Amino acid sequence: MLGHASKAMTLDTYADLFDDDLDAVAISLDTAKTRSDALP
């Protein structure tokens, strides 16, 4: 979603920005990815 090859890369890059909300960020990224995969 941010141009990274995987969610893990995005989280590894930006995790320090979201220390308190890392689980919520991971869930949000996964949801966004799932929705984009479902688009025609």
N, C-alpha and C positions, 0 to 999 in steps of 0.2 A: 504494500500500500504506500509506503514511503520510498519505494524504489529499491528496497533491500531484497535480497534473494529469499529471505525467510523471516518469519516472525521472531525467531531466535536472534537473528542479526539485529533487528530493530530493537528488541529488548536489551541485548548486550550493549548496544550503542547508547540508548537513552534511559536505561534502568536507573541510573543515579539521579535522574530528574524526578523520578516517581517512587522514591523509597517507600513512602507510606501507602501508595496506591498501586503497587506493582501487580497484584492479582487482578485488580479491576482493569488495569491497562491491558494485561494479557487477554482477559475475557473480551474486552472491547475490540482488540485487534483481531481476535479469532472470529468474533461475530461479524465484523466488517469483511473479513476475508471470505467467510462462508456466504455472506450475502452477495459479494461480488462474483463468486464462483457460480451462483445460481442465476445470474443474469444471462440472457440469451446472447 
